[in-house]
Amino acid sequence: MRRMPQYSTSDLRLVEPGASRNVTALQAAHPGTRAKALQISVSQGLVPATVGGKKIEDYLAALTPISAAPLQGVLGGLLPNASAQNTLMGLYVKNNQDPAAFWKQVAADPVIGPHAADLKLTVQIAALTNKHEPLVKAVKALRASSLPRIWSRSPGTSGRL
């Protein structure tokens, strides 16, 4: 009998031949597709049948698609509707390992593209503030109202942002 290597839950590789090895791509896949990929992976010895004494299938429930919901409050006023927010998340899933490609595709999208610069700034501020909505709004308001004046008066600056 072949000895299975030990894996932690973060090391699991749920792959179907020809499928992406990217966890976010698997999160976006249909639950039936994820289950099939897992069965194939177990049968091929790519992943163990159990992890930490628990059947590997039990971990599938936690492998859910990425949602715009956690950013709803922060992004709510920037995008016209939930469909646009889902488009943003879809682009993120496709490009989460390449931020430059992600923002380039956001800018090229006909619906969310006009909001790309504001979206990028908002996401950056949200990342710095742990998505604290009132603080994100306050920083953006500060930037919009007083930062250009402060910057233009700062010694050693050219007066440009």
Contacts in CASP RR format, 6 or more apart in sequence:
PFRMAT RR
TARGET T0000
AUTHOR 0000-0000-0000
METHOD contacts of the structure
MODEL  1
MRRMPQYSTSDLRLVEPGASRNVTALQAAHPGTRAKALQISVSQGLVPAT
VGGKKIEDYLAALTPISAAPLQGVLGGLLPNASAQNTLMGLYVKNNQDPA
AFWKQVAADPVIGPHAADLKLTVQIAALTNKHEPLVKAVKALRASSLPRI
WSRSPGTSGRL
2 45 0 8 1.000
4 45 0 8 1.000
4 48 0 8 1.000
4 49 0 8 1.000
5 48 0 8 1.000
6 48 0 8 1.000
7 47 0 8 1.000
7 48 0 8 1.000
7 51 0 8 1.000
8 51 0 8 1.000
9 51 0 8 1.000
9 59 0 8 1.000
12 47 0 8 1.000
12 51 0 8 1.000
12 56 0 8 1.000
12 59 0 8 1.000
13 21 0 8 1.000
13 41 0 8 1.000
13 46 0 8 1.000
13 47 0 8 1.000
14 23 0 8 1.000
14 26 0 8 1.000
14 34 0 8 1.000
14 37 0 8 1.000
14 38 0 8 1.000
14 41 0 8 1.000
14 47 0 8 1.000
14 63 0 8 1.000
15 21 0 8 1.000
15 37 0 8 1.000
15 40 0 8 1.000
15 41 0 8 1.000
15 46 0 8 1.000
16 33 0 8 1.000
16 36 0 8 1.000
16 37 0 8 1.000
16 40 0 8 1.000
16 41 0 8 1.000
17 40 0 8 1.000
19 25 0 8 1.000
19 26 0 8 1.000
19 37 0 8 1.000
20 26 0 8 1.000
22 96 0 8 1.000
22 97 0 8 1.000
23 63 0 8 1.000
24 66 0 8 1.000
24 93 0 8 1.000
24 96 0 8 1.000
25 93 0 8 1.000
26 34 0 8 1.000
26 37 0 8 1.000
26 63 0 8 1.000
27 63 0 8 1.000
27 64 0 8 1.000
27 65 0 8 1.000
27 66 0 8 1.000
27 93 0 8 1.000
28 65 0 8 1.000
28 66 0 8 1.000
28 90 0 8 1.000
28 93 0 8 1.000
29 37 0 8 1.000
31 60 0 8 1.000
34 60 0 8 1.000
34 63 0 8 1.000
35 57 0 8 1.000
35 60 0 8 1.000
38 47 0 8 1.000
38 56 0 8 1.000
38 57 0 8 1.000
38 60 0 8 1.000
41 47 0 8 1.000
42 48 0 8 1.000
42 49 0 8 1.000
42 56 0 8 1.000
47 56 0 8 1.000
48 56 0 8 1.000
49 55 0 8 1.000
49 56 0 8 1.000
50 56 0 8 1.000
51 59 0 8 1.000
65 93 0 8 1.000
66 89 0 8 1.000
66 90 0 8 1.000
66 92 0 8 1.000
66 93 0 8 1.000
67 89 0 8 1.000
68 75 0 8 1.000
68 82 0 8 1.000
68 85 0 8 1.000
68 86 0 8 1.000
68 88 0 8 1.000
68 89 0 8 1.000
70 131 0 8 1.000
71 85 0 8 1.000
71 123 0 8 1.000
71 126 0 8 1.000
71 131 0 8 1.000
72 85 0 8 1.000
73 133 0 8 1.000
74 122 0 8 1.000
74 123 0 8 1.000
74 126 0 8 1.000
74 131 0 8 1.000
74 133 0 8 1.000
74 136 0 8 1.000
75 85 0 8 1.000
75 88 0 8 1.000
75 119 0 8 1.000
75 122 0 8 1.000
75 123 0 8 1.000
76 85 0 8 1.000
78 115 0 8 1.000
78 118 0 8 1.000
78 119 0 8 1.000
78 122 0 8 1.000
79 85 0 8 1.000
79 88 0 8 1.000
79 112 0 8 1.000
79 115 0 8 1.000
79 119 0 8 1.000
80 111 0 8 1.000
83 111 0 8 1.000
84 111 0 8 1.000
84 112 0 8 1.000
87 109 0 8 1.000
87 111 0 8 1.000
87 112 0 8 1.000
88 106 0 8 1.000
88 112 0 8 1.000
88 119 0 8 1.000
91 102 0 8 1.000
91 105 0 8 1.000
91 106 0 8 1.000
91 109 0 8 1.000
92 102 0 8 1.000
94 102 0 8 1.000
94 105 0 8 1.000
95 101 0 8 1.000
95 102 0 8 1.000
95 105 0 8 1.000
96 102 0 8 1.000
103 116 0 8 1.000
103 120 0 8 1.000
106 112 0 8 1.000
106 113 0 8 1.000
106 116 0 8 1.000
106 119 0 8 1.000
106 120 0 8 1.000
107 113 0 8 1.000
107 116 0 8 1.000
112 119 0 8 1.000
121 140 0 8 1.000
121 143 0 8 1.000
122 136 0 8 1.000
122 140 0 8 1.000
125 135 0 8 1.000
125 136 0 8 1.000
125 139 0 8 1.000
125 140 0 8 1.000
126 136 0 8 1.000
129 135 0 8 1.000
129 136 0 8 1.000
129 139 0 8 1.000
147 161 0 8 1.000
148 161 0 8 1.000
151 157 0 8 1.000
151 159 0 8 1.000
151 160 0 8 1.000
151 161 0 8 1.000
152 159 0 8 1.000
END
